[in-house]
């Protein structure tokens, strides 16, 4: 037999003792567990990749022993037979004792045999005659070896069985060679799958880039283009790939010359022949080198100059993007606030938006602007808490040339000047220094500003919307905020309720963020069952809408709603007693580990049943069991 003959004999003896202690009868003929119909169909489907890869090697192995009364068996990682190939005469006998797809050959279901031993000992083994525990198998000789995945987990067993008088040590060697080949193919498949995923990821990134991209070889042939290039040029993909770069860019030779001379061609305007007309586009072109540092290809980035200028204009002029019809919710409180905000939108009086962090104060400020008669004018947002104290005056009011060391030539227009005719949004106004509050009060009362370094008064017509998450009355009492300024900005108060005050809007917001985030992350949406939705509805949401959006993103990334289990739920009284800044704490791995442990316990350690309940593959579950040491 083999070098580890004594070890095998010892292992076989221990297995017999275990079978005896389990009460397995030696007169057993059939496996104690045989699945069929839909359950077998699911088992075969779950192991389809293993079956597809292993079957050709099973056929090759069978060809070596064909006509000598042998048959080849493939099982899954639990010992369930998936496929049987062999001589018709011996197969008939095997099928008489139910050695068929769906029969479990593990130790507790069929006693000591080569397949059960290969599973338990995790190594190749040969069992012959009376080494089998059950008498029905004493006529067989079985040689089996485990099939392992790239992580070393057993995902199947390959077995060669024949009559015991035909036992030969070389039989086991043939099985081991076949399993090695199967494992190599599994590794190759995994590598190819990884390559395909990487290729798809690169394609997604390639197509998500906002500029048109073309990959061109030195003959001018266009090898690859992204969706933006197709849209910009107007041709279909096949037409573009049949062209040469000289067809699109008459000056392509000049571009190549500069790449060879300077190493790149950056941000230059060129004329490009598109489908319908000739456009002036901005081109940057960069070489791709081979291992010998020779240029083999060029990557080109094209952008529409006019669109770029329009975008720059929008950014410089300031533009509000949110409108009331984009505000998500149907609660009475929210609809009442929207109705009130629409009524005051055209007023020149100052507005003060208050509410906790994450309630959407800037969204409302922009929506008010876009609903007003100033909607076509600039909307300039200023975060008073984010600008350094020594810079806030120059940011708001600007400065003249030479006003201080480092001042720009020609001076600088401040936010009030840039918002003239439109709206200036002063976010976190409670953080504004007291000396600046005096100057802001003057702007509100007189409608003029002075640049730093100038005595010239500049009239400004800017509608002021301020926002804060602080209680400004309390700040006035503390001496941190001027009382006269408070009354000047609080002419039209808008209070945005916390999310816990409009719980009926939570499902709508979840649905909105689920759609938005799944598209952004290119991941599938996760269905939230009613029980989990109720938990989300009852949670107190200290971080409001911003926190809800983060939770939805977490659910999508985790691809599981189970993460909600770690949200801290409290009664209304407990919520009031908690600090406002209390946040949810998650530990994804602990949640996953505990959940897997519970499911495994529920199914008495049956990996197949647990994997099915969890909605994951058995091999994935094995990896997680190993990762969390759930043996």
C-alpha positions in Angstrom: 0.0 0.0 0.0 1.4 3.5 0.9 4.1 4.9 3.2 1.5 6.1 5.8 -0.1 2.7 5.9 0.1 2.4 9.7 -1.4 5.9 10.1 -4.2 5.0 7.8 -4.9 1.8 9.7 -5.0 3.8 13.0 -7.4 6.3 11.4 -9.6 3.5 10.1 -9.7 1.9 13.5 -10.7 5.2 15.2 -13.4 5.7 12.5 -14.8 2.3 13.2 -14.9 3.0 16.9 -16.7 6.3 16.2 -19.3 4.6 14.0 -19.9 2.1 16.7 -20.4 4.8 19.3 -22.8 6.6 16.9 -24.9 3.4 16.8 -24.5 2.9 13.0 -25.5 -0.6 12.1 -22.9 -2.7 10.1 -25.9 -4.2 8.3 -26.7 -0.7 6.8 -27.2 -1.0 3.0 -28.2 2.5 2.0 -27.0 5.9 3.1 -29.1 7.3 6.0 -29.5 10.5 4.1 -30.5 10.7 0.4 -31.9 13.8 -1.0 -34.0 14.0 -4.2 -36.2 16.1 -6.4 -36.1 19.9 -5.7 -33.6 19.5 -2.9 -31.2 17.5 -5.1 -31.7 20.0 -7.9 -30.7 22.9 -5.6 -27.6 20.9 -4.4 -26.5 20.3 -8.0 -27.1 23.9 -8.9 -25.1 25.1 -5.9 -22.2 22.9 -7.0 -22.6 23.5 -10.7 -19.1 25.0 -11.1 -17.4 22.1 -9.4 -19.5 19.6 -11.6 -18.6 21.4 -14.8 -14.9 21.6 -14.0 -14.6 18.0 -12.5 -16.7 16.0 -15.1 -14.1 16.1 -17.9 -11.4 14.9 -15.5 -13.8 12.2 -14.2 -14.3 11.1 -17.9 -10.5 11.0 -18.4 -10.0 9.0 -15.2 -12.7 6.6 -16.3 -11.1 6.1 -19.7 -8.0 4.7 -17.9 -10.0 2.0 -16.0 -12.8 1.4 -18.5 -13.8 -2.2 -18.8 -12.2 -3.2 -15.5 -15.3 -2.7 -13.4 -14.5 0.6 -11.8 -16.7 3.8 -11.4 -15.8 7.4 -10.6 -17.8 9.4 -7.9 -17.8 13.1 -7.3 -19.2 14.5 -4.0 -19.6 17.9 -2.6 -17.8 19.2 0.5 -20.4 17.5 2.8 -20.1 14.1 1.1 -23.2 14.3 -1.1 -22.8 12.5 -4.4 -23.1 14.9 -7.3 -22.1 12.7 -10.3 -21.3 9.0 -11.0 -19.5 7.7 -14.2 -18.5 4.0 -14.8 -18.9 0.6 -16.3 -22.6 -0.3 -16.7 -22.3 -3.6 -14.9 -20.8 -2.3 -11.8 -22.9 0.9 -11.8 -26.0 -1.3 -11.6 -24.7 -2.9 -8.4 -23.7 0.5 -7.0 -27.2 1.9 -7.8 -28.8 -1.1 -6.0 -27.1 0.1 -2.8 -28.1 3.7 -3.6 -24.7 5.0 -4.4 -26.5 7.6 -6.5 -26.6 11.4 -6.8 -28.1 12.8 -3.6 -26.7 10.1 -1.3 -24.5 11.3 1.5 -21.3 9.3 2.0 -20.0 11.0 5.1 -19.2 9.0 8.3 -22.4 9.6 10.2 -24.6 8.6 7.2 -22.6 5.7 5.7 -19.9 4.7 8.2 -16.2 4.3 7.3 -15.4 4.6 3.6 -12.8 6.3 1.5 -15.0 9.3 0.8 -15.9 9.9 4.5 -12.2 9.4 5.5 -11.0 11.8 2.9 -13.4 14.4 4.3 -12.5 13.8 8.0 -8.7 13.3 7.5 -8.5 16.0 4.7 -6.1 13.8 2.7 -6.1 11.1 0.1 -6.9 7.6 1.4 -7.6 4.0 0.1 -10.2 1.8 1.9 -10.7 -1.9 0.8 -12.8 -4.8 1.8 -13.5 -5.1 5.6 -11.8 -1.7 6.2 -15.3 -0.4 5.3 -17.6 -0.3 8.3 -20.8 -1.5 6.7 -20.8 -5.1 5.3 -22.5 -4.0 2.1 -19.3 -2.3 1.1 -16.9 -5.1 2.0 -16.9 -6.1 -1.7 -15.5 -2.7 -2.7 -12.1 -1.0 -2.9 -12.3 2.8 -2.8 -9.6 5.4 -3.5 -10.6 9.0 -2.6 -8.9 12.4 -2.4 -10.3 15.8 -1.4 -10.7 18.7 -3.8 -9.8 22.0 -2.2 -10.6 25.6 -3.3 -8.0 28.4 -3.5 -8.3 28.9 0.3 -7.7 25.3 1.2 -11.3 24.5 2.0 -12.6 21.1 0.9 -15.3 21.6 -1.6 -15.6 18.0 -2.9 -14.3 14.5 -3.0 -13.2 12.5 -6.1 -13.4 8.7 -5.6 -12.6 5.7 -7.7 -14.5 2.5 -6.6 -14.2 -1.1 -7.9 -14.3 -4.7 -6.6 -11.9 -5.3 -3.7 -10.0 -8.0 -5.5 -8.9 -5.3 -8.0 -7.2 -3.1 -5.3 -4.0 -1.5 -6.4 -1.9 1.3 -4.8 -1.6 3.0 -8.3 -5.4 3.6 -8.3 -5.1 6.2 -5.5 -2.2 7.9 -7.4 -4.5 8.3 -10.4 -7.2 9.9 -8.2 -4.7 12.3 -6.6 -3.4 13.4 -10.0 -7.0 14.0 -11.2 -7.9 16.1 -8.1 -4.7 18.2 -8.6 -5.8 18.9 -12.1 -9.3 19.9 -10.9 -7.8 22.2 -8.3 -5.6 23.9 -10.9 -8.6 24.4 -13.1 -10.6 25.9 -10.2 -7.7 28.2 -9.5 -7.6 29.2 -13.2 -11.3 29.8 -13.2 -11.1 32.0 -10.1 -8.2 33.9 -11.7 -10.2 34.4 -14.9 -13.2 35.5 -12.9 -11.1 38.0 -11.1 -9.8 39.3 -14.4 -13.3 39.7 -15.7 -14.4 41.6 -12.6 -11.3 43.8 -12.9 -12.0 44.4 -16.6 -15.6 45.3 -15.9 -14.5 47.6 -13.1 -12.1 49.3 -15.4 -14.8 49.7 -18.1 -17.1 51.2 -15.5 -14.5 53.7 -14.4 -13.6 54.3 -18.1 -17.2 55.1 -19.0 -17.8 57.2 -15.8 -15.1 59.7 -16.6 -16.8 62.9 -17.8 -14.3 63.5 -20.6 -14.2 61.7 -24.0 -11.4 59.1 -24.0 -9.8 57.4 -27.0 -7.0 54.8 -27.0 -5.0 55.1 -30.2 -2.1 53.1 -31.7 0.8 54.6 -33.6 -0.9 53.8 -37.0 -3.8 56.1 -35.9 -6.2 53.2 -35.4 -8.7 53.8 -32.6 -8.6 50.8 -30.3 -10.9 51.8 -27.4 -13.4 54.6 -26.8 -15.7 55.4 -23.9 -19.4 56.4 -24.0 -18.6 60.1 -23.7 -16.5 60.0 -26.8 -19.3 58.3 -28.8 -21.7 61.0 -27.6 -19.4 63.9 -28.2 -18.3 62.8 -31.7 -21.7 61.6 -32.8 -20.5 58.5 -34.6 -21.4 55.0 -33.5 -18.7 52.8 -31.9 -18.1 50.7 -35.0 -17.8 53.8 -37.3 -15.2 55.4 -35.0 -13.1 52.2 -34.7 -13.0 52.0 -38.5 -11.5 55.5 -38.7 -8.0 56.8 -38.3 -7.2 59.7 -36.0 -6.3 61.8 -39.1 -10.0 61.4 -40.1 -11.0 63.0 -36.8 -8.1 65.4 -36.1 -6.4 66.7 -39.3 -3.5 67.9 -37.1 -2.9 64.5 -35.6 0.7 64.4 -36.9 1.5 67.6 -35.1 0.1 66.1 -31.9 2.3 63.0 -32.3 5.4 65.2 -33.0 4.8 67.1 -29.7 4.3 63.9 -27.8 7.7 62.6 -29.0 9.4 65.9 -28.4 7.8 66.9 -25.0 6.4 63.7 -23.7 2.7 64.8 -23.9 0.3 67.2 -25.5 -1.7 69.0 -22.8 -4.8 71.2 -22.8 -4.6 72.4 -26.4 -7.5 73.4 -28.6 -7.8 71.4 -31.9 -10.4 71.1 -34.6 -12.2 67.8 -34.7 -14.4 66.5 -37.5 -17.6 65.1 -35.8 -20.5 63.5 -37.5 -22.6 66.7 -38.0 -20.1 69.5 -37.9 -16.5 70.5 -37.1 -15.9 71.4 -33.5 -13.2 73.1 -31.6 -12.4 70.8 -28.7 -9.8 70.7 -25.9 -7.3 67.8 -26.3 -4.8 66.3 -23.9 -2.8 63.3 -25.2 -0.4 61.1 -23.2 1.9 58.2 -24.4 1.7 54.6 -23.3 5.1 52.9 -23.2 6.1 49.2 -23.5 8.7 47.5 -21.2 11.5 49.0 -23.4 10.1 52.5 -22.9 9.0 52.7 -26.5 5.8 54.5 -27.3 3.2 52.0 -28.4 -0.1 53.8 -27.9 -1.6 57.2 -27.0 -4.4 58.0 -24.7 -6.5 61.0 -25.8 -8.8 63.1 -23.6 -11.3 65.4 -25.4 -13.7 67.9 -23.9 -16.2 70.4 -25.3 -14.8 73.9 -24.7 -18.3 75.5 -24.7 -19.6 73.1 -22.1 -16.5 73.6 -19.9 -17.0 77.4 -20.2 -20.7 77.1 -19.3 -19.8 74.9 -16.3 -17.2 77.4 -15.1 -19.7 80.2 -15.5 -22.2 78.3 -13.3 -19.6 77.7 -10.6 -18.4 81.3 -10.7 -21.8 82.8 -10.7 -23.1 80.5 -8.0 -26.2 78.4 -8.7 -28.8 76.7 -6.5 -29.7 73.2 -7.7 -32.4 72.2 -5.2 -36.1 72.9 -5.6 -39.1 72.2 -3.4 -40.2 69.4 -5.7 -37.0 67.6 -4.9 -37.7 67.7 -1.1 -38.6 64.2 -0.1 -41.6 63.8 2.3 -45.3 63.9 2.8 -45.7 64.6 6.5 -48.0 67.4 7.5 -45.2 69.3 9.2 -43.0 69.2 6.2 -45.7 70.1 3.7 -46.8 73.0 6.0 -43.2 74.3 6.0 -42.8 74.0 2.3 -46.1 75.9 1.8 -45.0 78.6 4.2 -41.6 78.9 2.5 -43.1 79.3 -0.9 -45.2 82.2 0.4 -42.2 84.1 1.7 -39.9 83.2 -1.2 -40.4 86.6 -3.0 -40.0 88.7 0.1 -36.9 90.9 0.5 -37.0 90.3 4.3 -34.3 88.2 5.8 -35.0 84.5 6.6 -33.5 82.5 9.5 -33.6 78.7 9.0 -33.2 76.8 12.2 -33.0 73.1 13.0 -30.7 70.3 14.1 -27.7 69.3 12.0 -28.7 67.1 9.0 -32.2 68.4 8.6 -31.6 70.0 5.2 -31.2 73.7 5.9 -29.2 74.4 2.7 -31.7 72.4 0.6 -34.4 74.7 1.9 -32.3 77.8 1.3 -31.7 76.8 -2.3 -35.4 75.8 -2.8 -36.6 79.2 -1.5 -34.1 81.0 -3.9 -35.3 78.9 -6.8 -38.9 79.6 -6.1 -38.3 83.3 -5.8 -38.1 86.0 -8.5 -34.3 85.9 -8.0 -34.0 82.3 -9.3 -32.1 83.4 -12.4 -29.6 85.4 -10.2 -26.6 84.1 -8.2 -27.0 82.0 -5.1 -23.8 82.3 -3.0 -23.4 80.0 0.0 -21.0 81.0 2.8 -20.2 78.7 5.7 -19.4 81.2 8.5 -18.0 78.4 10.7 -15.5 77.1 8.1 -13.8 80.4 7.2 -10.9 81.4 9.4 -11.6 84.4 11.6 -9.0 86.6 10.0 -10.3 85.9 6.5 -14.1 86.2 6.9 -14.2 89.9 6.3 -12.3 89.8 3.1 -14.5 86.8 1.9 -17.7 88.6 2.6 -16.8 92.2 1.6 -13.7 91.8 -0.6 -10.7 94.1 -0.7 -8.9 96.6 -2.8 -5.5 96.1 -4.5 -2.7 96.7 -2.0 -5.0 96.5 1.0 -2.6 94.1 2.7 0.4 92.0 2.0 -0.5 89.2 -0.5 -3.6 91.0 -1.8 -4.5 90.1 -5.4 -3.7 92.6 -8.2 -6.9 94.3 -9.1 -8.5 93.5 -5.7 -11.1 90.9 -4.9 -14.9 90.9 -5.1 -16.5 89.5 -1.9 -19.5 87.2 -1.6 -21.9 90.1 -1.1 -20.9 91.7 -4.4 -21.0 88.3 -6.2 -24.5 87.7 -4.8 -25.8 91.1 -6.0 -29.4 90.7 -7.3 -29.6 87.2 -5.9 -29.3 85.4 -2.6 -26.5 85.1 -0.1 -26.8 82.1 2.2 -25.0 82.5 5.5 -24.8 79.0 7.0 -23.7 78.5 10.6 -24.3 82.2 11.3 -24.1 81.4 15.0 -20.3 80.9 14.5 -19.8 84.5 13.1 -17.4 86.6 15.2 -19.0 89.5 17.1 -17.0 92.2 15.2 -18.3 90.7 11.9 -21.8 90.7 13.3 -21.7 94.5 13.6 -20.6 94.8 9.9 -23.3 92.4 8.8 -25.9 94.4 10.7 -24.8 97.5 8.8 -25.2 95.7 5.4 -28.8 94.6 6.4 -29.7 98.1 7.6 -28.0 100.3 4.9 -27.6 97.9 1.9 -24.0 98.9 1.3 -20.6 97.3 1.9 -17.0 98.6 2.0 -14.1 96.6 0.6 -11.1 96.3 2.9 -8.7 99.2 2.1 -11.4 101.4 0.6 -13.8 104.0 1.9 -16.0 103.7 -1.2 -19.5 102.4 -0.5 -20.8 99.8 -2.8 -24.6 99.2 -2.9 -25.6 95.6 -2.8 -29.0 94.1 -3.3 -28.7 90.6 -1.8 -31.5 88.7 -0.2 -30.1 87.2 3.0 -31.0 83.7 4.2 -29.2 82.7 7.4 -29.1 79.3 9.0 -28.0 77.8 12.3 -28.4 74.7 14.5 -27.8 76.7 17.6 -30.4 78.4 19.8 -29.6 82.0 19.0 -31.7 83.3 21.8 -29.6 81.3 24.2 -26.4 82.6 22.4 -27.7 86.2 22.9 -28.1 85.5 26.6 -24.6 84.2 26.7 -23.2 87.3 24.9 -22.1 85.3 21.9 -24.6 86.8 19.5 -25.9 90.4 19.1 -29.5 90.9 20.0 -30.1 93.5 17.4 -28.7 91.3 14.6 -30.8 88.4 15.8 -34.0 90.4 15.4 -32.8 91.6 12.0 -32.2 88.2 10.6 -35.1 86.5 12.3 -37.8 88.4 10.5 -39.1 85.3 8.6 -38.2 82.3 10.8 -38.3 78.8 9.2 -38.0 75.8 11.6 -37.0 72.5 10.1 -38.2 69.6 12.3 -35.9 66.8 13.2 -36.4 63.5 11.4 -37.9 61.9 14.6 -40.7 64.6 14.4 -41.7 63.4 10.9 -41.3 59.6 11.0 -43.8 59.0 8.3 -41.2 60.5 5.8 -38.6 57.8 6.7 -39.7 55.1 4.2 -39.8 57.7 1.4 -36.3 58.9 2.3 -35.0 55.4 2.5 -36.4 54.6 -0.9 -34.9 57.8 -2.4 -31.5 57.2 -0.9 -31.6 53.4 -1.8 -32.1 54.3 -5.5 -29.6 57.2 -5.4 -26.8 55.3 -3.6 -27.2 52.0 -5.4 -26.8 53.8 -8.7 -23.8 55.7 -7.4 -22.1 52.6 -6.0 -23.2 50.4 -8.9 -24.6 47.9 -6.4 -28.0 46.3 -6.0 -30.7 47.7 -3.8 -31.4 45.9 -0.5 -35.0 45.1 0.3 -35.9 46.1 3.9 -38.5 43.8 5.5 -41.3 45.3 7.5 -39.8 44.4 10.9 -36.6 46.2 10.1 -38.4 49.2 8.6 -40.3 49.4 11.9 -36.9 49.6 13.8 -35.8 52.4 11.5 -39.1 54.2 12.0 -38.7 54.0 15.8 -35.1 55.0 16.0 -34.5 58.6 17.2 -32.0 59.7 14.4 -29.8 62.2 16.3 -28.0 62.8 12.9 -31.3 63.3 11.1 -31.5 62.9 7.3 -27.7 62.9 6.9 -27.4 59.9 9.3 -30.3 58.1 7.5 -28.4 58.5 4.2 -25.3 57.1 5.8 -27.2 54.1 7.2 -28.7 53.3 3.8 -25.2 53.5 2.2 -24.0 51.2 4.9 -26.8 48.7 4.2 -26.0 48.8 0.4 -22.3 48.3 1.0 -22.9 45.4 3.5 -25.5 44.0 1.1 -27.5 43.0 4.1 -30.3 44.6 6.2 -29.0 42.7 9.2 -26.8 45.6 10.0 -29.9 47.4 11.4 -29.7 45.0 14.4 -27.0 47.2 15.9 -29.0 50.5 15.9 -29.6 51.5 19.5 -33.4 51.9 20.0 -34.8 53.9 22.9 -38.2 55.1 24.1 -39.2 58.7 23.7 -38.2 59.4 27.3 -34.8 57.8 26.9 -34.3 59.7 23.7 -34.8 63.0 25.5 -32.4 61.9 28.2 -29.7 61.1 25.7 -27.2 63.6 24.4 -28.1 65.1 21.1 -24.9 63.9 19.4 -25.4 60.2 20.3 -24.7 58.2 17.2 -25.1 54.6 16.1 -22.2 52.2 16.6 -21.7 49.4 14.2 -19.3 46.5 14.1 -20.0 44.7 10.9 -17.8 41.7 11.6 -19.3 41.1 15.1 -22.9 41.3 13.6 -22.0 38.9 10.8 -20.2 36.5 13.1 -23.1 36.4 15.6 -25.7 36.0 12.9 -23.9 33.1 11.2 -23.4 31.5 14.6 -27.1 31.7 15.3 -28.1 30.2 11.9 -25.6 27.4 12.3 -27.0 26.5 15.7 -30.5 26.6 14.3 -29.6 24.0 11.7 -27.4 21.9 14.1 -24.2 22.8 12.2 -25.6 21.7 8.8 -23.6 23.9 6.4 -25.8 23.4 3.4 -29.0 24.3 5.2 -27.3 27.3 6.9 -25.9 28.6 3.6 -29.4 28.3 2.0 -31.0 30.2 4.9 -28.3 32.9 4.8 -28.7 33.3 1.0 -25.0 32.6 0.3 -23.0 29.8 -1.3 -21.7 27.0 0.9 -18.1 27.7 0.0 -18.6 31.4 1.0 -20.1 30.1 4.3 -17.1 27.8 4.8 -14.7 30.8 4.4 -16.6 32.8 6.9 -16.7 29.9 9.4 -12.9 29.7 9.1 -12.5 33.5 9.3 -14.5 33.7 12.6 -13.3 30.3 14.0 -16.8 29.0 14.2 -15.7 25.3 14.3 
